[in-house]
Amino acid sequence: MRSSIHAMTRRSWIQFVVLSALWGASYLFIKVALEDVSPAMVVFARTALASLVLLPFAVHSRALDALRGRLGTVAILALLQVAAPFLLISVGEQELSSSLTGILVATAPIFTFLLAIRLEREARAQGPAVFGVPLGIAGVALLLGIDAGGGSAALVGGLMVVLASLGYALGAFYLRRKLSDAPPIGVVAGAMGASALMMAPLAAATFPSEVPGLDTIGSLFVLGVGGTGIAFLLFYTLIAEVGPTRSSLVAYVAPGFSVIYGVLLLDESFSAATLAGLVLILGGSWLAAEGRLPWQPKRAVAVTAPRTPEAVR
């Protein structure tokens, strides 16, 4: 990363909006693909295509050199932060709308805050951050209790998506402790490749008996190449240009895109409960991650959440 971080330029803003739009669209493409293929097939195609995009950049920059002798570590990271969360989201979205899934994934910063208190011995919750957790929990309860519909199946699906957010948070701490010295592009490329290998047996076991429709094939391609591969390249480019703090704000914009896509393209409903849940979860996540109100200047806080791209996907 560059030693000096610049303010948001026009180019940075374009990258920010495109990145938010790509990550917000992931749940739309997952929903479409699930009509013809299994959740395991969705995850395999997504990670395999993403690795094809990322690996050439990682090889060219020699970013994979730092992973030699650490394949086990990369595999654990891939399981925690890619394979398991992606699979949980895909399984859960069989029972949920794409917009609701995108909102629930935004709970990751809340889990990061809670894990920081448990895993970082010096961390102490203080200030507005402590109110983020109950706000986020209230948002999840509102969405799953009122807005999800579909009875127990939708409830289980929603809990799977929330559990995926926990995986993102756990992976963030594991990454910081075990692979913080490795180039990020190499870590992500390795994790995507390892995840594809993990999911290959499940994907083969659930291979569709008929050729998927063009909409499914197109959705998988865009999800893997655009929503995962290109999106990660954009994310790291943005971090290098404007820093991780500004880049992490994508986490609060992407759910808005997922709602827009779901309502406009999939005719999903958007109720008052959806809006209230969105506000509560995003507000709670902001407070937990930043420890301040949006209009307050940034200051040092006791709990520092590790920032990773998976936490905003």
N, C-alpha and C positions, 0 to 999 in steps of 0.2 A: 504494500500500500504506500502511496505517496506520503512523504513526510509532512506536507502541508495540504490541508483540506480547504477547498475553495467553496464559495457560496454557490447556491443553485443557479446554474446558467440555463439558457433556453434549451440547450442540448440535454442537460440533466433533467429538466422538467419533462421533456419528451420521453426520456428513458423511464422516468418515474411513472408516468401515466401508462406507457406501454406495458411496463412490468406489472403494474396493478391490474390492468385489463387482462393480461395473460394469466396471472394467478387467479384472478376472480373467475375466469372462464373455465378453469380446470373442472369445477364441479358440474358445469353444463355438459362438457364433453364426456365426463364419467357417466353421467346420467344417460346420455344418448347411447354410449357404447354398451352399457349394461343391458340394453334391450336384446342384444344378440350374443354377447359373450359373458363369461363368468368374471367375478371380481378378481380372481387370480390371473386371468388372462389380461384384464385391464392393467393390473400392476406390472405384469411381465412386459407387456408391449410398451408401457410408459417408461419403465426404467431402461429397457434395452435400447429404445430409440434415443433416450436422453444420453445414455453412455456413448452412443455413436456420435452424438453432437459434441460431447464434452471431451472425450478421450483424445481426439487430435490436438486440441488446444493444450491439454495437460501434457501430452507427449512432446509437443513442440517447445513448451516452456520448461520441460524437464521437471515438472511438478510431481511426477510419480516417483522420482528418485527417493524422496523422503519417506516413502511408504515401504521401502524394501525391508524385509524382516518384520513387518508389522501387519501382515495380512489378517491375522486373528483379530487384532484391534479394529481394523477396517470392517471386518465382517460383523463384529458386535455393534459397531456404530451403524452399519447398514441395516441390521435387524431392528435396532432401537428407533432409528430416526427416519428410515425410508420404508423398508419392506413391511414391517408390522403396521405402522401408521397408515401407509397407503392402502394396505389390505383392509384394515378396519374401516377406513373411510369408504372404500368401495362396497364392502358388505353392508355397512350402515346405510349407505345412500340408496340401496335397494328399497328401503322402507321410508326414506325421507325425500323431500324436495331438494333440488340442487341449491336453492337459495338458503334454505335452513341449514344445510350441511356447511356451506361457506361461513355462515354466522357462527356456528358451534365451534368450528376449527379455531376461531379467533380467541378461544379461551386459553391458548397455549401460554401467553405471558402470565396468567394467573397461576398456573401450575409451576412456572419458572420461579415466581415469587415465593411460593410455598416451599419448593425444594431448596431454594437458596437459604431459607431460614433453617431448614433441617440439615443440609449438607455443608453450608459455609458457616463454620462455628462462630465466626466473628460477626455474622449478619444479625441485625436486629431490626424488626419492623417498626416503623415510626411514621408520623405525619399522615398525609392523605393516603399513602399506600395501603394502610390497614383497612381502609374502606373499600378497596378495589375487590377483595375476595368476596365479601358478602354481596356486593353489587353484581359481580359476575355470576355467582351461584343463583341469585335471584333471576337473572336473565335466562340461565339454562333451565331453571325450574319452570319459568313462564313459557318458554318455547316448547319444552317437552310435555308440560302438563296441559297446555291449552292449545298451542299452535300446531303441534306435530300431527295430531289426529292419528288414526290407524291403530289405536289401542296399544296392546303390549308389544306388538312387533315394531311399531314406530318408536316406542320408548327404548327398547333394546337397541335399535338402530342408532338412536340419538346418543345413547350411552357409549356405543362403540366409537362414534365420532369424537366424543369428549375424551375417551380413553386414548385415541390417536393423538390428541393434543398433549396428553401426559407423556406419550412416547417422544414427541418432539422436544418437550422440556427436558426429559431424562437424557436424550441424546445430546442436547446442548451442553450439559454438564460433563458428560463423558467425552465429548469432543474437546472441550476446554482442558480437561485433565490429561488426556492421552495423546491428542493430535494437534495441540495448539501451535506447535512449532512447524507443522507441515503446511505447504501452500494450499489455500482453500480450494482452488480449482482442481488440484490433484485429489484432495480428500473427497470432494463431491463426485468427481468422475469415478474414483475407486468405489465409493459407496453405491453409486448407481449400478455399476457393473456387477458388484457383489450381490446386490438386491435382485438383479435380473437372473443371476445364477440360482439364487435361493428360490425364486418363484417359478423357475422353469419346470420342475417336476409337477407342481400344482397346476400350472397352466396346461401342461401336456395331459394331465389326468382329466381336465375339464375342457379339453379342446372342443370347439363347437362341431356338431355333426353336419351342419350346413355352412356354406360360405356366408359370412356376415354381409350385411348390406353395405352399400357404398357410404351411407351416413355413419355407420359404425367404424368402418375402416378409416374414413376421413377424420372422425373424432379421435381415434387412437393415435393417428399420425400427428395431428395438431397438438394433442395432449402431451405426447412424448417429445416431439421436436420443439414445439413452441412453448407450451405451458410448463415444461420441465427443463429441457436442455437449454434453449435460448434464454428462457427466463432466468436461469442461474447465471449465465454469462452476463446478462444485463445487471443482475443484482450485484455481482462482484465488481463490475465496471462502475456502478453507481457508488459503491462503498469507497472505491479508490478515489473517486472524484469529489464526493461531498461528505464522506464519513459514514460510519455505521448508525449513528443516531438519526440523521435525516433519512437514511435508506430504510431503517426499520419502520418508518411511518407507513410503508406499504401495507403493513399488517392491518392498519385501520382503514385503508382505502379499498383493498381487494374485496372484503365482504360486501361493500356497497355495489361493486361491479357484479358480484355473484347474484345479488338480489335483482339487479337490473336485467341481467341475462335471463334469469329464471322466469321473471314476470313477463318480459317482452317476447322471449323466444320459445319458452316452454309452457306459457300460459299458467304459471304457478300463481297461487294466491298471495297477496300481501295484505295482511290484516293489521289492526291496531296492536295486537299482541306481538306480531312479527316486528313491528317498528319498536315497540317497547323493549322486547328482548334484544334487538340489535343495539339499541342505545345502552342498555344495562351492561351487556357483555363487552362492547367496545369501550365504554366508560370505565368499567371495572378493570379491563386489561390495561388501559392507559395508566390508571392510578397505580396498579400493581407494578407495572414496568418502569414508570417514570417517577413515581413518588411525589407527584405535584399535579396541580390543576393545569389544564391546557394553557391558560393565560398567565400562569406564573412563570418567572424565569427559571431556567434549569439550574439546579444546585446539586451538590454532592449528596447522595443518600446512602444509607447503610447497606441496603440490598442492591447489588448490581447484577442485573439479569444478563447472562451470556447471550449475545445476539448471534443468531444463526439463520441462514435462509430457510431452514425447514420450519422455523417457528412462524413464518408468515405464509406457509403453504398448506 
